[in-house]
């Protein structure tokens, strides 16, 4: 295997890297983040926050309690799950690809992966987020649901690209291939 994945001169972190650092994603935390249960349960976070904020209609200022609970779930989800027994699955590989993507200034990533697709997928999610925020503010159920679907669709598209990125990098560097374990 060639090691052309490390031939880039180190530079500062990407925006995604700063966000990952803010959420405590360093060292072994990445492996817990790659637990499939963690990946799939993170998809509940948006809906829980939406329901919590929407609850202002039903319970007034007491909505701060479900908002705090939903926010805590979002934060602690990253810490709740242990290192998975196996990382040979789509969800884990998507996190490995994200880990590579946020460090793309320091790793040689082939041109096919530095295309606009990951940014387009994130932009698509942002469109959904705008619809979602407007829908929740206006109490429009259909805009809110459309926003959630678009946010998740964009995220799934992005994660799928990250799996492809990881699969490419692991073929070229045994260090990245070693992240995969189990059956």
Beta strands, then each sheet from edge to edge (+ up, - down):
end
